[in-house]
Amino acid sequence: MSDISNTGGVAARRGFVFQDHVAARYVLTMLEDRRIEQVECETSDDIVLRWAVDGNRHIEYVQVKSNDVDRWTLGLLTKRDIAASPTSIVEKSLLCDKGPEVGRFRIVTRNGVHAILAALTVPVSKRGQNDLDDLAGRLMKKYATVSGRGSDLEYWARNAFWEAMSSEDDLRSKNLWQISRLCDGDGCCLRPEQILAIYRDILELVERAAAADRRVSADKILTRERMRLWWRDRLHALIASRPGSALPYRITAPQFLVKLHEFTDPTRPRATTGYDAEYERKQWRSAQLAAHLVRWVPELVLKASEIAQTNHLTLADRTGQGLRRLRELRHRGVERLLAETLLHSILRTFFDSEPIACKLFYRTEAASGVVNNAHIVQHHEGDQIWLGRTHVFRGPDPDALIEAACAELEDALATPLLRAEREIILELRQPEYLRRDDVEQALENGAPIDRFLRILRFVILVVYDSSVLGAGHCDDYRTRLVAELTGHGNAYHARLPSSVEEIQVHLLLVPVESLDALTRDFEAAAGMT
């Protein structure tokens, strides 16, 4: 990292200060530590961190001090700017604690502390019961200040952490190293100038948040979900400019379908999403959808290791190889292959998933009941494995389909099938070609199947002949199609049996003008005719 650590001149010209580098550090930590939900810049304090640890939430108020002092003393900590007012560092920190959340505190400095403050440099969770008695007693004798939440200076001492960051150059170097490590974990080996560019962008984000109007709180907050999306998009752009990535699923094709309908049940783990291929000059885009799906075939039928070895010289060969494998599976039904490819494309483009090798080729007696599409989806609440089921439906009455789909989902939750599913995922998964995730423990063969269930989401794709689309183009077709999607989604979730009440179920609905026409178009595009 020696080539990129000397960025002082750049930072100084752009106006970045020590506090911005500290905030950037917490943002980078948040990208991989799901316990941090958001970083706030200059709201209640210089920086505010909101944590969720083991189901418990607390807020941490961070004061950043760039003063050049040899050692921080109790006198410096308690010195008031105005004698009769609670204006010392420790009091200002305490007085931030006025909301309903449990409050904790952090002081960040460039230099270390005097012996009397040394106990504060030990993380709160690692302190002995009596380590802060002396300091707490001295603070309480000094001031009787109480926060809006009713906390005193003893509470502050027992819930405060002092973090010495050393020099600004050292902090900057550590941040650059952390970016490099995050990129490596995501299979993106960047040049020093690219790492520096990412860091400058993060500094700009935190500087803009710090400068934003306090009356617009959203502008001052960087959430983990927002920053993970930002990081993903940033890496996508960099990877796309440098082909040959060891992680072949980091680049996705542009979205073809549009999302028309989305519903999430706030009381149960249920969701529905509906998609539309749209019209082009008042003709529903059947042939175009089929051609789009065929582009996904290599990913569907080739291993990650095979895709990673593809370059512009071998792309045609790999595509041909994938189509040949697809044609070999024709006996399993073109409609099924169409639906599996459609599910794969939706998961990849709309959910940024990474597929475990497709199990269409996995032939054992134990595997006969498992699903073919299995993907890893990185979620802000914890990474998940999405298992896909596909259904193709003709006819005006969906009751029969809904009943069959619900029954199939209930069967899929049988413990022997779940064990077989886990074993096949373990056998086919190639983690060296995937991003880092936290599903490993749940996949261990010796782990209880309940652990596997906790990271599962069953995703059900239904491709159906739509009465709205079948009637042809009209100006208000989208409104009518949303109503149709809403009705089908509500009917499906209402019929799910109680045995799957705690299982995460996501329904994907894709209405088509004519299944017969789309199947023929897919056969022709894949060369199966």
N, C-alpha and C positions, 0 to 999 in steps of 0.2 A: 504493500500500500504506500510505499515511500513516494511513488510518482504522483500521488494524488493528495497527499496530506497538506501540501503547502498551498492553501487556498485563502490565506489571510487577506491578501490584497483584493481578491474578488469579493470576499464577504464585506470588507470595509467599504468598498466602493458602493455596494448595494445597500449599505445601512444596517446590516444585520448586527445584532448585539448578542451578548452572552445569553440573555434570556431566550432569544430565538433558538439558539443552538440547544439549550436545555429542553425547550418545548419540542424541538425536532427529535431529540433523543426519546422522549416519551411517545411520540407518534410512531417512531420506528419500533419501539418495544410493543406498542399496542397492535401492530400488524401481526405479531406472532403470539402475543399473550392475550387470549380471549377474555381474561379476567378484567382487562381495562375496556370499558364500554365507550368512553369518549374522553377527549382532551379539550379543555376550554382555555382560551387565551385571554387573560385580563378580564375576567368576569368578577367573581367574588374575591379572587386573589390574583397574583401574577399568572399562575397556572392552576387549573383545577382538574383533578383526575377523578373520574367516577369509576368505582370498582364494583364487581360482582364476584364474590369469592364464596364458593360452596353454598350458593343460594342466598347468601347475605350480602346486602349492598352497603357501601359506605362511600363517603366523599372525602377526598384528600386535598387540602389547601396547601399550595406550594408557593413559598416566597423565595425569590431568586435574588441573591446579593452578590454583586460583582466587586465589592469593595476590596481594595488591595490591603489586607491586614495580614500580619504574620500568623497570628492565632486568634481565633474568636474566643472572647472571654464572656463570663457571665455579665460583666459590666456593660459590654457592647450590646449584649442581647436585651438588657433591661433598661438601657439609657433612653429616656424620653426626650423627644424633640420639644415638647411643651410640658413643663413640669407638672401642671395640674390636670393634664389630659392623658388618656391611655394611648400614648403615641410611640411606645417602645416597640421593637421588633416583635417580641414575644406577645405583647398585648394585641398588636395589630393582627397577628396570626390567629390568636384565640378568638378575637371578635368576628372573624369570618364565619365562625360556627354559630349560625343563627337559623338554619333551615331545619326541616324535619328529619333529614338524614343523619346517621351516625357520622360524626366528624373526626377526621384525623389530620395531621399536620406534617409538613416537611419544609425544612430550610435547606436551600441549595447554595453553596458558596464555592469559591475557587480554592480556599485554603482550609486547613483543619481547625480543630478546636482545642481549647485549654482542658486540662484534666477534669475540671468540675463538670464540663459538658460532654465528656467522652462517652458516657452511657447512652447519650442520644444517638450516637453513630452506630449503635447495634440495632438491627431491625426489630420492630416492636414484638414480632412473634417469637424472637429468639432471646428476649431478655429474661433475667431472673425476676422473681416476685418483688425483691426489695432493691433492685439496682437503681431505681430512680428516687428512693426515699429522700436522700440528702438534697438533691436538686429540687424536688417538688417542695420540700420544706422551706428552702431558701426563697423560692419564687412566691410562695404563699405569704411569707413574712414581708416580702417586698411590696406586693400589690394585692388588693382584694378584688381585682377586676373579674367580672363575670360576663360570659357571652350571652347573646340573645337566646340561646338554647339552654342556658343555665349551667354551663361548664365553667370551672375555675382553672387557675393556673396549675394546680396539681393534675387535673384531667389533661391539660395540654402536655405536661411533661411525660405522662405515661402513654400518650398517644402521638407523640411527635418523633420524627426521624430526621437526623441531620446528615446530609449527603454532601461530601466534599468532592467536587468535580475536577480538581486540579486546574490546569491552565485551560484557556479557551482553545488553544491549538490541540491539546490532548483530547479534549471533548470532541472537537471536530474530527480528528483522526479516528476516534472510536465510532463516531456516527457513520463515517465513510466505510469503515470496516464492517459495521453492521449491515449497511446496504449491500455490500459485496457478498456477505454471508447469506442474506435473504435471497439475493439473485441466484447464488449458487444452489440454494435449496430448491429454487423454482426452475432449475435447469437452464439458467440464462447467464452465461459467462460474458460479462461486459468488459469493455475497455475502460481504463481509468477515467477518460474524459466523459464517458457515458454515466459512470457512477457519480461523478461530480455534477453532471447535469441533473440527475435525479435529486441529488441533495439540494441543489439550488432551488429546484421546484418545491421541495418540501419546506425549505426555509421561507420561500415566498408565500406558501399556504399559511404557515403559522404567523408570519409578519402581517399578512392581510387580515387574519382573524384577530390579531392583537389590536390592529388599528381600526377595526370595524366599530360601528356605533353600538354602545351597550344596550340601546333600546331595541336593537334587532338581535336577539340572543342567538338565533340560528346561524348568523354570520360569524359568530365567535366560537363555534363548536365544530370540532372535527371528530365525527363518530368513527368507531371501528368499522362499521359496515361501509360507510362512505369511503374511508381510506383504503379498505381492501379492494373495493371496486376501482378506485383511482390507481392503486398499485397494479392490479390486473391489466387495466387498459394501457398503462405505461409500459409494462413488460411486453404485452402483445405487440405494441408498435415497434419495440426494439427487436423482438424476436423475428417479426415479419421482415425486418430489414436485414436480418442475418440468418439465412436458411441453413438447414443442417442441424437444427437443435436436437439435443439428445432426448428432449421431452416432446414427442410428436403431437401431443394433444393441446399444446399451449396456443396454437393458432387455429382459429375457427373460420369457417366460411361465412359470408354475409347472410343475414337472415332473409329468407324468402317469404315465409308466412308472416302474417301480422297478428298480434295478440288483440282479440276483440273483447274478450270477457275474462274477468279474474275475480275470484271470490275466495276468501279465507274465513273459516268459521272461528270466531274468537273463543268459543267455549270448548271446541273439540279439535283434535289434530286432523282437520279435513280442509282440502283446498280443491278448487276447480279452475282450470284455465281453458279457454276456447280460442281456436286459431282459424284464420281465413286465408285462402290462397289468392283471393281477390279476382276481380274482372280486369280484362284488358280489351278495350274497345267493345265492351258489353259481352265479351265471351269469357266464360270462366276458364282459368288458366290450368287446365288439366295437363296438357302436354308439357308445359313449362315446369309444373310441379314434378312430373315424372322425371324430367331431365335433371332437375335439381337433386332429386333423391339418388339418382344413379351416381352423382358425384361423391356421395357418402359411402358408396359400396366398399372401396378399399379399406376404410376405417372399420367398417362393420365386420369384415371377414378376414382381415389380416391382423397379425399380432403387432403389438407396439414395437417390438424389436425390428420387425420387417418394415414398418412404416418409417422408423427412425433412420433406416439405412437408405431411404429413398432420396434421390436428388433430381434435378431437372433432366438428367440423362436417362434415369431409370423410371421416371414417373409413368410413362406410357406402359412400360412393362408391368409395373405394379398395378396400374389400373386394369390392364388386361387380365392379370392374374386374379384380381378380386372379382371381376365379372365372370371369369371361368368358374370360380368357386361358387358364385351365386347361381350360375346355371346348373351346376351339379346338384344344387338343392331344390331344383324346380319341382321335384316329386313331392316336396313338403307343402306345395301350394303357393302360387304366385301371390295371392292375396296376403298370405301370412308374411312372405318375404317383403312385400310392399309395406305392410304395417310395421314390421320390425325396423325397416330402414327409416320410416317416418318417425318412429319413436326415438331412434338413435339421433336423428338430425335435430329434433326438437330439444332433447336433453343437452346436446352439444352447443347449440346456438343460443338457447334461451336460459340455460342454467349453468353454462360454463363447466360442464361435467367432463370427467375423464373416464372413458370406458375401460372396464376390465374386458379381456379378450372375449369376443362374442361366443356364446356357448351353442350356437347352431350346429357346431361340428363335434360337440362333446357327446360321445355315444357310450353310455353305460346304463345299466338297468336303474341304478340309483338316481341318475340324472333325468329320467323320463318326465318327472314332474316339476323340475326346476324351470326358472324363467331363463330367457335367452339374453335379454338386455340387462346388464348389471353395470352401474356407473357409480363413481365416487363424486359427490358434490360437496364442495367446501362451503360450509354454512357458518354464519357468525356465532351460532349457538353450539357449534360442534360439527365436525365433518360427518357426513352420512353416506351410507350405501343405498342407492336407489335401485330397487328391483322392478323391472318392467313387465307388465302383461299387456297383450294387445288383443283387441277384438274388432271384427269387421261386421257391420250390421246393415242389412237391407230390410226395407219395409217401413210402413208408417207407424207401427206400434213398438216402442222400445222396451216394453215390459219384459218380454222374453229374454232379451239381451241383458237387461239389468239383473234379472234373477240369476242368469247363468254366470255373469261376471262376479256377482256377490258370492255365489257358491264357490267359484274357483278361487277367490281370494281367501275364503275361509279354509279351503283345503290346503292352500299354500302355506298356511301358518302351522300345519302339523309339525311337531318337533322333529320327526325323522327327515322330513323334506328340508327343514331349515338347517339341520346338520349337514345334509348332502349339499345344500346350497353353499354353506360356508366352506366345506372341503373343496368344492370345485373352484370357488373364488380364490382360495389359497393356492390351488394348483395352477390356475391360469394367470393370476395376477403377476405382473412384472414391475415391482416397485421401483426398480432403477430407472424406469422410463416414465414414472409418474411424479407429480409434485409431492412434497412432503404432506402427510396427513396424520390424523390421530385416530385411525380406525384399527391400528395393529392389534391392540389388546383385545378388542372385541372379536377379532378373527382367529385368535388362538384356539386350536382344537380343544385344549383342556379347559377353556373358559365356559362358564354356564351359558346356555343358549339365550338367557335373559339379557346378557350383555350384548349379544349380537342383535337382539330385537330392539334395544334402545337406540341403535344407530341406523336402523332400517327405516326406509320410507318406501311403501309400495306405490308405484306410479302406474296408473291404468290408462292406456290409450284406447280410445274408441273412435274408429273411422266409420262414418255412417252416411247413408244417402239422406241428404237434407231436403225436406219438403220446401224450404224457402229457396234454396239454390236450384232445386229441380224445377221450380216455377219460372226460372229465367231471370234475367237482370231487371231490376227496377230501382228507382232512385232511393227508396227507403229500405233497401234489402239489408243493410247493416243493422238497422234498428230491429227489424224482424228476426234477423239471425241471432242477435244478442238475446232476444226473448226466448228463442228456441234453445240456445245453449244454456241459459239460466234454468229453464224447465227441466232439461235432461240432467243437468248437474244436481239440482235439488232432489229429483226423483232417485238418482243413484245413491246419494249419501243417506237419504231417508230410509232406503232399503237395506243398508249394510247391517249385518247381524251384530248382536251385542257382543259376540265373542271377539270381534275386532275393534271394540270401542276405543282401546288405548293405542291402537296401531296407527301410525301416520299414513294417511291415504291421500294421494294427489291424483285427481282425475284430469286427463287431457282429452279434450273433445276436438275432433277435426271433421267438420261437415264438408261433404263433397257434392258436386252436382250429379255425378254418376259414377258409382263404384266400378261398373262394367267398363266405362270409357277410361277411367284412370288406370285400371288394371291392364287394359290393352296398351295404353300409352307407356306404362312402366315396362311391360314385356318388350315392347319395341325398342325403348331406350336402352334396355339392358341386353339386347340381342338374344332374347329367349324365344322369339317367335320362329 
